[in-house]
Amino acid sequence: MSPSSSITPAYLGNTQCPPNLDKVASGKVRDIYALDTDHLLFVTTDRISAFDVVMHDGVPDKGRVLTRIAQHWFARTEDLVPNHLVSTRIEDVNTLDNQWQDVLRGRSMIVKRCTPDPIEWVVRGYITGSGWKEYQQKGSVCGLPLPAGLQQAEQLEAPLLTPTTKHEVHDRPLSPNEAEELVGSERWRGGRQLALDLFQRGTEELAKIGILLADTKFELGTRNGKVLLIDEALTPDSSRFWPADQYRIGGSPPSLDKQILRDYLETLDWNKEAPAPDLDPAILGRVREGYLDICMRLTGEVPAGVQS
């Protein structure tokens, strides 16, 4: 559904800081507040980024949709790895008045504090996007050689772990050796297997609802020596989803994720650096529709506070 006057405007956060909460960080999408020595409040805004640049315009309801999807996957992967989620009930933050509870309801997670890994654990199941561009030039993806003769969007023989940096202006690929140096040998071996296991779980679950998982990224952290799945998991912001019934090798399949926005931006005269260009409201509507479609297929419901 395209945005209309009946849909709540995008909540962009940033300068809107709830009283009685101390903001400790602000990322491309999330604002993070301190609650106590053991817990943080993650608020997922409606901000959207592409090519590591945050757009001026947001996608209405995106934060609530992402939070509901993340909650779903945290529950469905607890047998593989514990996660940092404690509660999605904004009422559990007793310092907020009713007005701010209404603003943040459905887009907030109370989480355990932990130490995030200094890398993002990216897993690719198909050759597409930046990986396809590199393969055409060098026969590799993120420096890892692949067999000759692959076509765009072709499934790889086995999922490929291609870690990247974090917190740089533009995340860059890391070789296995570079990633291992950053996290340590033991964490690299365990994290590698865990990321592949999570990717396999996502692949299997999404296949049941007619969706192919082309690639995704996971974020891991440690708390008291234990590894946790953190941030979000298998959402349209962190993943590339393709409708299985429209999948074809040899081109870029239709997407139910942020690729809709990337494809639009590729048609503009923009150098992929800040400041971001103004966006066509119709594109924001298509992104919203894709995100909501994924959420409803996964959970069987429209997130609280979201109009379908």
SULDAJO-V442345 format. One record per helix or strand of 3 or more residues. SS is the DSSP state (alpha for helix, beta for strand). FROM is the first residue (numbers start at 1). LEN is the number of residues. Records with the same first field share a line. If there is no record, write none. Layout:
BEGIN
SS = FROM-LEN / FROM-LEN
END
This chain:
BEGIN
beta = 22-5 / 30-5 / 39-6 / 85-3 / 108-5 / 119-8 / 155-7 / 211-13 / 226-5 / 239-5
alpha = 62-15 / 90-3 / 98-7 / 129-10 / 176-8 / 185-23 / 244-3 / 259-8 / 281-19
END
